[in-house]
Amino acid sequence: MAISPSLKSLLHALRSRAIKRRQFAQLRECDPRMLKDMGLRWERGTLVAINPERDPSGTTRDAHETCPHCGSRLT
């Protein structure tokens, strides 16, 4: 008996959700200093990064390609 693709994807989703919930529960037990060392903090019941990464292809690249004084593009 073969497992249908939809059932297989459902099982995969349930398995990954269980893993994420287990990891989340383990982080709940950490004290705030340990979370800070990992670059995380609790904010209104959700886990957030202290310094979230910006989109590397977007604004930072444009900032390095333009002159800060006149705004013209650098070559």
Number of C-alpha atoms within 10 A of each C-alpha: 3 5 8 8 9 9 10 11 12 11 12 12 12 11 11 12 12 12 12 12 11 12 11 13 11 10 16 15 9 10 10 14 11 12 18 13 10 11 13 18 19 15 9 7 8 9 14 13 14 14 8 9 7 9 9 9 8 9 11 11 11 13 12 11 14 14 12 10 6 7 10 10 12 9 5
